[in-house]
Amino acid sequence: MDLNRTQVSDLSALGNIHTLNLSNTKVTDLSAFRNVPNLNLSNTYVIDISPLKNVYALDLSYTKVTEVSTLGKVHTLNLTNTNVTDVSELGNLHNLNLNGSKVTDVSMLKNVHTLNLSRTKVTDVSSLGNLHTLDLSWTKVIDISAFSNVNALYLNDT
């Protein structure tokens, strides 16, 4: 269900929805969405995302979210252009997009399958040698010697 840019406010009667796009809405209370497998909250005013620990795929890009420690069981997480700095609990995610985020330490993300670090201030990626896909575009990373096993490596303007 796509409610992008709508003024809908009462979503309590939605039932068992598989995919819900609430991007660009004014939603703030997320308690009704704890069991929605695919949830897009990009460009919303959400801050407390603790009810969403069981979501499968979650898009929090362009939000004011800073605390993501409860999301360690999410499969796919988009944190593009957020103020998130601590990703220490996200080491077992399958897909993690940190493009433009405030993250600097990614040493704990060595089990992530696909990782986007483009436009971050990350400089040390030596612990990430087992990733399948890694995007380091527009970063200051210089040493890529650990990536002999990486299937896809993106280094645009690095």
ABEGO torsion letter per residue (X at the ends): XBABGBABABAAAAEBBABBBABGBABABAAAAAABABBBABGBABABAAAAAABABBBABGBABABAAAAAABABBBABGBABABAAAAAABABBBABGBABABAAAAAABABBBABGBABABAAAAAABABBBABGBABABAAAAAABABBBABGX
